[in-house]
Amino acid sequence: MRLKRPNISSTLMALILSLYFTLFLNLTLFRDVLEVFSNLENYNIFFLLSIPVTFIAAFNILFLPFTIKYIEKPFFIVLLVSAAMVDYAMFNYGTIFDKDMIDNFAKTNVAEASSYFNGVVILWVGLTGVLPALLLLFARIHHPGVVKDFLYKGGSFLVSVIVILIIAAFFYKDYSSVIRNNKILRKEVNPTYYVAGVYKYVRNTYFSKPQEYQYIGLDAQKLPREKNDLLVFVVGETARSMNYSLNGYERDTNKYTENIKNLTYFKNVTSCGTATAVSLPCMFSLMGKNHYSKSAFNYQDNLTDILKRADIGQLWFENNSGSQDVTKRIDIISSPKTKSEFCNGLTCTDDYLTAHLQEEIDKLKQNDNIIYLHVIGSHGPTYFERYPKDHEVFTPVCAKSDIQNCTDEEIANTYDNTILFTDYIVSQVIEILKKNQDRYNVSMIYMSDHGESLGESGVYLHGLPYAIAPSEQTHVPLMTWFSDDTLKAKKIDLACLRDEAKTDKYSHDNLAHTLLGFMDVKTSAYKADMDILGKCRHS
């Protein structure tokens, strides 16, 4: 029997979609709205009941202009599927899709994206996004004549406006109070907030006016020294400081580095952002968090440019999702995508980097050099793929990507295994550097790009807007190690540094100036008061 295709008017379609988006694709919003009301001593039940009515009317106003023949189906099909994906991420991980998260998402590679897919995602998006999109595709959308179409849509638009005005007349103060005291709610409105994020990302990325390029540190020059420097800077991923035993965490997640001579751990360090797309370029810029923007970053020199100008050799060794435009003008090599001892065909564990670090050191010109190791570290949600099985210490683990369906213990165990394995990688880097002390003054710095939420307050992963992000996402580990020869050559007072590391507050803003000072680069771009080592270097 042949199914009969439903025939509905475009005006009715807009209303049905408004109802569907309100009731089925804003689960996070209404869950949090109910939580807000549950914490109120007194509230008007009619105010609560008015909220979904307000959303239906508001969506109807927004959707009606897009009910245009040949445009409506493609537009709403894309909107349904994408909104279902956003709803899944918000409801299960607490992700907020602002322009920075859209930027982060746009720069995600195939391997990283695939780690988020699982049966739950497919079922959720299939039922709430793909299925209604197919029903819309199957339906016949009826358009009356131009005059009737205008009258029907105009009438529907006017009724929706009147409904909102009536509700506002009775409950304006209530809406104003709830929104003012719970700013997160407006960021959870689906699809308007993420569509606005997409618009801002596209506007800033593809339609912003070219800016005059700013050259920074044109006067950069390397001060002379007796022996060349070799610094390995390990760029961490998704490591939060609260899970470091060096920072007081109850588990021994730093057993590989805790007894290494000359290693210093900094207890209070904050990130520039909560996602790699923001934090990584920001930490290599000289703008600082309060002045950073990606558009400005693209039109000025960053730290690597100034170091290159001072004749510091640099190599970026990539085992993550990319350098986020940090490495435009320096050498970069990447881990392979083929299957091997360290790689599964999509990603590699970070011991691939240490296994090949010495051969890259051997290729260096006899010069001052920095090798950046961009590790995959603790990148979720597939934490269990970030370390070899023989490094699985804490059990039981969460061996799947839908981590919200694992227990808190399993998630913590798996994440702590990634922290412990990264600690092992850092210790291996130091051991390799020690073998090169005859040629260089050797050093290691480790700093993570951002932290991670592991289900605290129902939030998972990272990427929340900084203003509302919890400390789990903004506090990151920083470790330094200098050989005895380096301490002597740089005149670094290690006892002083360790005292400063316990008490002072630092951030990604300090990184560029610290590296410029440490590599003895003389430039007007350098700010001595931003150099973490500055107080403890004696001239």
N, C-alpha and C positions, 0 to 999 in steps of 0.2 A: 504494500500500500504506500502510495506516495504521500509524503508529509506536505500539508498545506502551509505555505509560508504566511506568517502573520503580517497583516497590513496595518501599520499605525502611522499617525501623522507625525511630522517632525516636531511639532509643539508638544505632543504627548511623550515622544521619545525623550525630550529634554527633561521633562518632569520625572519620568521613570528613572533615568540616569541619576537625577538629583537625589531621588529616594534611595537608589542603590548605593551611591557613593556615601551617603549619610549613614546608612544602616550597616553596610558590609565592608566598606573600605576606610572607615575611621574608627576601627576598634581601639587603637591606642588612645586616641583622643577621648573617647567616651569612657574607657576604663579609668583614665586619669581624672576625668570630670567627676565620675562617681566616687573616686577616692577623695577628691577635694570636698565633696558634699558630705561624705561620711565623717569628715573631721570637723564639720560645722555643728555647733550646738543647736542652732535653729536655722531653718531655711524654708522658703516658700515652695511647696511641691509643684505649684503651677509654673514657677520659674524654671525648675528642673525639667518639667515636661515641655517647656517652650523651646529648649535648646535644640533638639532635633528638628523641630518645625522651622526654627530660624535657619538652620543649615540647609534644609531642603529648599527653602525660599531663596537663600543666597546662591546656592549652586544653580538653581533654575535661572536666576538672573545672569550668572556667568556663562552657562551653557547655551542659552538661546541664541546668542550671536553666531555660534559655530554650527547651527543647524542649517547649513547651506548644502544644497545638492552637490554631489561629487566630492565634497569636502568632509561632511559630517561623519561618514563611516570610517575613513582612514584616521581621522583625528581622534574620534572617541575609542576606536579599537586600540590605538597606541596608548591613549590615556588610561584605559581600563587595565591593560597588561602592566604598564609601568607603575600605576598606582597600587596594583596588587603586590608587586615586588617591594615597593616602598612600605606598604602596610605590614608586610611580613617582617622586614628589617626593623621597623619601628616597634612592632609589638613584641618581637622575640629578643631583639638585641638592644633596644632603646636608642637606635641610630636616628639622628636628626639630619635631614638632607638640605643643608644650606649650600651656598655656592662653593664653600671650601670642600664640603663632602662630595659635591658634584665634580669638582676638580680632581679630587682624590680618586673618585670612581672612574673618571675619564682616562686616568693614567694607569689604571689597573691592567696588568697583562693577563694573558690567557691562563697561565698557571695560577695566579692569585685569584682570578675570578672563579676558576673551577673549584677552588677549595670551599667556596660558599654553597655549592650545589649539593643537594641531597634529596632523598625521597620526600621529606617534609616540605622542602621548598617547592618541589615540582607539584606536589598535591595541593599545597596552599595556593600557589599562583595559578595552577590549572583550574581549580574550582572557582576561585574568586576573580580571576582575570581573564584567562583564556576562554573558559566556557561562556561567560556573558559576552565576550567579544565575538565568539562564533555565533551566538544567538543574534547579536546585532547584525552581523554579516548576513545571516540567513533571512532576516526580516526585510519586508518591503517598507521603505519609508515613503510615506505619501506627502506630496507637496501640492496644496491647492493652488489656485491662481495667485498672482502676485498680491492683489488687494486682500483676498481672504487670508493669505499667509501672513501678511503684515498685521491684519486685525487680530488673528488668533495669537500670534506671538506677542504683539503689543499688549493684548489683554492679559496674557499669562505673565508677562513682565510686570505689568501694572499691579496685578493681584499680589505678586510676590513682594513688590515694594511696599504695598499697603500692609501686608502681613508683618513685615519687618518693622514698619513704623508703629503699628499697634503694639507689638511686643516691646519695642523700645519705650513706648509711652508708659507701660506698666513696670518694666523691669530694667530700665537703663542703668540705674545705680547698681543693681545686682550684677549685671554683666560687667560694668566698669570695675567693680570691686574684685570680682573673680579673676578677670584678665590681668588687672594690675598686680594682684598678689600671686598669680601663677603664670608667669610670663612664658613658661615652657609650652602652655596649651596652644598658643597661636602658632608655634613652630611645628605642631603635630597635625595641623589641618591638612588633609590629603584630598585633592592634589595641589591646592593653591600654593603651599609653602615650597614644595619641591619644584614646582613649575617656575616659581619666581627665582629659585636657586639656579635652575637651568638657564633661564633668561639672563641672569646676571653673569653666569659663567660664559655663555656664548657672547654676550656683549663685551665683556672685558677681554676675552681671548681673541675674538675674531673681528670685532668692530670698534675697538678702542683706537683712538688717534695715536699714531706713532709719536713717541717722545724723543727728545734729543738725548742721545746716548751720553751717559755720564762716566767719564774715566776717573777712577779713584786710585790714588796712590801712584801717580805718574813719577813721583820722586823716589819710589821704592828702590832700595839698594841693600845688598847683603853686607853686613859688617864682616871683616876678615876674622878668621879663626884658624887654629892650628890643625884641627881635625874635622872632617865633614860629619854632618848629622844625618842619621837615619831615624825617622819617626814613622811608626805605624799607627795610624789613627783608625781605630775600629768604630765604625758608625753603627751603633746599635739600632735595633728594631723592636718596638713595642715592649720594652722592658720598663717595669715600674720599680721605683726604689724601695717601696715598702716590702717587697719580696726578696730583698737582699739581706742575708745574715750579717753582712758587714754594716748594715743599717739597723740591726737589732731584731730582724725577723727570726722567729723561733726555730726555723728549719735551717740546716746547714747547706745553704744554696751557694756558698762561696768557698767550698772546701778546697778548691784548686788554687785559689789566689790568696786566701786569708793569711797564709804564712810566708808569702813571697816577700823577700827583703825589698825595701824601697817602694812598695806599693802603697798608694794613698787613696782612700775612699772619701768622697765628698757627700755629706749627709743631706744637704738642703739645696737641690738644684731643680729648677723648673724649666719646662719646655716653652718653645715659642708658639706651638700649636698642638692640636690633639690628633693630627693625621699627618702622614709622611709628606703629602703634597704641599703642606704649609710649613711644617717644621724643618724639613731638610733644606730647602732653599733659604729659609729664614736664618737658620743657624750658620749658614755660609755667607750670608749677606752682612753688610755693616750698618744696616738700617736700624736694627733692634726691633723687638716685638711691637712696640707701640707705634712704630712708623712703617712697619713692613707691609708691602702689598706685592702681589705677584707681577702686576703690570709694571711697577717700578723696578722690580728685580730684573725683569727681562731687558731693561734699558740702562743697566749700569754694571760696572765691574763687581765681581764678588771676590771673596777671599782667594780663590784659586788663581784669579787673574793677577792679583797683587803679588802673590808668591811667585808666579811664573815670571812676572816682570823683574823680580829680584833674583832671577836665575835659580830658583828652587825647583828641582825636578819633582814631578808629581805623576802618580799613577793611580787610577781609580779601578779597583778590582771588585766587580759587581756580582753579588749573589742575591739580589732582591729584585724589586720591580722597576728599577731605574734610578737615575740620579736626580730626577726632577729638574733638569736643566742646569744643575750645578757644574757639570763637566763639559760645557760647550767647547772649551778651548784647551783641554788637557787630555792626555791619553787615557783610554778606558778599555778594559777587557772584561768579559763576562763569563760566568760559569756556563758550561754547555747544557743543552736541553736533551741530549741523548742519554740513554740509560747507562749507568756505570756503577762503580762501587759506592759513589756518593750521591748519585742522581737517579731519580725515578722516571725520567723522561719529561717532567714538567718543572720540577724544582730540585735543588741540591741541598744537602745539609752543609753547614758551614765549615765542616772539616775538609771540604773540597778546597777552600781558600788556604787553610794552613798546610795542606798537602802540597800546594803549588807555590807557597809564599817564597821559599828559598830560591827556587828557580827564577822567580821574578826579581828577587834581590840581586841575583847573579847577573842579570841583564842590565842593571842600573849603571849609568855613567858615574864615574868617580866624582861625585858632586854631593851637595846637600839634597836630600830626597825625603819626600813624604809619600807613603803608600796608604791609600784609603781602602780599608776593607769594609764594604757595605754588606753586612750580614743580614740573613733573613731572620735570625734571632728567635723571637717569640711571636712571630706573626700568626694570628688566628684566622679563622676559628679552628683550623686543623693543627693545633699545637702538637699533636702526637707525631706529625710528619717532620718536625723540626729537629729531631735528634735520632741517632741510630738506636736500635732496640737495646743494645748492650749498655746504653746510657740511661735506661729507664730505671730510675732509683725509687721514685715515689709511686706507689700503686694503691688502689686500682686507678686506671686512667680513663679518660674520655676519648675513645678512638673513633670519633665521628665529628662531622662539621656542625650538626645541629646541637651545639653545646648546651642550649637552654633545656634540652631533654636529658642532660647528664646531672648527676648529683653535684652539690657544691664541692664535696671532697674530691670527686673525680676530676673536676675542672681545675681545682687548685693543684692537685697532684701533677696533672699533665703540664700545666703552665710552669710549675716549679721545676719540672724536668728540663724545660727549655732554658730557664734561668741558669740552672746548674750546668747545662751543656755549653751555654755561652761563656760561663765562667771557665770551663775547660778550654774553650777556644782562646780566650784571653791568655790563659796560662801557657798554651802552646805557642802563641805569638811571642810571648816574653822569652820562652826557651829558644826559639829560633833567633830572636834578636841577640841573645847572649852569645850565640855562635858567630856573630858578625862584629864583635866588639873590637877586633883587631883592625878593622877597616873604618868603623864609624863610632861616633858617640851615639848609642842607641837608646830609644825611648818608645813608650807606648801610651796612648791615651784612648780610653773607651768612654763613649757618651751615647746615650740612646736618644732617639728622635721624639718619642712620646711614650706614655704609659698605656695602661689597659684596665678596663673594668671586667671583673670576673663574676658578675651577677649581683654586686652590691646595689641595693635599692632597685633591683630588677634590670640593671643596665649591664650590657655585655659589650666587649670589643672596645672601640675608641671612636673618635671623630665628633664628639659632642661640641657644640659651640663653646668657645673658651670661657665665656662669661658664666655658663652654667655647668661646665665640666667639673666632675669630682676630682679630688687630688690624685686619685688612682691613675687618671689619664694625664696629669700635668706634672707630676714629680718623677724625675728620671735619675738613673744612676750615672755617676761620673767617677772614673778611676784613672789614676796616672801611675806610671812606673818609669823611673829613670835609672840608668846604670850608674855605678859609682863614678865613672869617668864623666858622664853627662852632668851629674850633680856638681862635680868639681869644676868642669869647664863653664857651666852656666851660672856657677856661684849660687846654687839653690840651697837654702837652709831647709832640710827635710823636716826637722822638728817644728819649725815655724809653719811650714805648709800643712802639716798634719793638724796643728792647732787651728789654723784658719779653716781647714776642711770640716772641722767639727762644729764651728760656730757661725761662720759667715754664710750668707745667702748668695747663690749664684744662679745664672740662667744661661740659655743659649746665646744671649746677648754678649756674654763674655768670651765666647769661643774664638771669634776672629782675631780679637786683640791679643788673646793669650797665645795663639799660634804665631802671630806676627812677632810678638815679643820673644817667644821661645826660639824661633828660627833666626833671631837677631836681624830682623828686617827693619831698617831705618826708613820711616815714611811718615808724612804728616797725617796719614789716615789712622795711625796707631794712637790709641788712647791708653795711657799708662794706668789710669784708675780703673780700667775695665779688664786689665790683665790679671788673671787669677794668681799667676806666679809672681806678680810684680812686687808685692809686699815682702816676699821671701827670697828675692834675688839681691845679693849684695854686690855693689860695684867695687 
